[in-house]
């Protein structure tokens, strides 16, 4: 199963994350298929950059987001677009 999840990068105690598409059996920081964005929780407000077209394409192909990534996608308005296209 393909998942959209966070991959930790950054210095110790200063995390930053890449939003990646990866096989669910791979390690958190292991092999991945594609990078579709990044997330920095330490800024105020938190910084989120997501390639909307790539995210919609992967969700359309059946990729499942983790809970945290789902929250980020909802806040970015991407999940609403996916639901709208599935409703047609």
C-alpha positions as CSV (number, residue, x, y, z in Angstrom):
1,X,0.0,0.0,0.0
2,X,1.2,3.5,-0.9
3,X,1.1,6.1,1.9
4,X,1.6,9.8,2.0
5,X,3.5,10.5,5.1
6,X,6.2,12.7,6.8
7,X,9.9,12.0,6.6
8,X,12.0,13.7,9.3
9,X,14.9,15.9,8.3
10,X,16.7,18.6,10.2
11,X,19.1,18.8,13.2
12,X,18.5,17.1,16.5
13,X,15.7,18.8,18.5
14,X,14.9,21.0,15.4
15,X,12.7,18.8,13.3
16,X,11.5,19.6,9.8
17,X,9.6,17.2,7.6
18,X,9.3,16.3,4.0
19,X,5.9,15.1,2.8
20,X,6.6,12.0,0.8
21,X,4.9,9.2,-1.1
22,X,6.3,5.9,0.1
23,X,5.5,2.2,0.4
24,X,4.0,1.5,3.8
25,X,6.5,-1.3,4.4
26,X,9.5,1.0,4.1
27,X,11.2,2.7,7.1
28,X,10.2,6.3,8.1
29,X,13.4,7.8,6.6
30,X,13.9,5.0,4.1
31,X,13.2,4.7,0.4
32,X,10.4,6.9,-1.0
33,X,8.7,7.3,-4.4
34,X,8.2,11.1,-4.5
35,X,8.5,14.3,-2.5
36,X,5.4,16.4,-2.7
37,X,6.0,19.0,-0.1
38,X,7.6,20.1,3.2
39,X,6.4,21.0,6.7
40,X,8.1,23.0,9.4
41,X,6.2,22.8,12.8
42,X,8.7,25.1,14.6
43,X,7.7,28.3,12.8
44,X,4.7,30.4,14.1
45,X,2.4,29.7,12.3
46,X,3.6,26.4,11.0
47,X,5.0,26.4,7.4
48,X,3.4,24.0,5.0
49,X,4.2,23.8,1.2
50,X,2.5,21.1,-0.8
51,X,2.4,20.5,-4.5
52,X,-1.4,20.4,-4.9
53,X,-1.4,18.7,-8.3
54,X,0.9,15.9,-7.2
55,X,-1.0,15.4,-4.0
56,X,-4.3,15.2,-5.9
57,X,-2.8,12.8,-8.4
58,X,-1.4,10.4,-5.7
59,X,-4.7,10.5,-3.8
60,X,-6.5,9.7,-7.0
61,X,-4.2,6.7,-7.5
62,X,-5.2,5.4,-4.1
63,X,-2.4,6.6,-1.8
64,X,-3.6,6.8,1.8
65,X,-2.4,9.8,3.9
66,X,-1.4,9.4,7.6
67,X,-3.4,11.3,10.2
68,X,-1.0,14.2,10.4
69,X,-0.7,14.5,6.6
70,X,-4.5,14.3,6.3
71,X,-4.8,17.3,8.7
72,X,-2.2,19.2,6.6
73,X,-4.1,18.4,3.4
74,X,-7.4,19.5,4.9
75,X,-5.9,22.8,6.0
76,X,-4.5,23.3,2.5
77,X,-7.9,22.6,1.0
78,X,-6.7,19.6,-1.0
79,X,-9.0,17.0,0.5
80,X,-12.0,19.0,-0.5
81,X,-10.9,19.1,-4.1
82,X,-10.3,15.3,-4.0
83,X,-13.8,14.7,-2.5
84,X,-15.3,17.0,-5.2
85,X,-13.7,15.1,-8.0
86,X,-14.7,11.7,-6.6
87,X,-18.3,13.0,-6.3
88,X,-18.5,13.7,-10.1
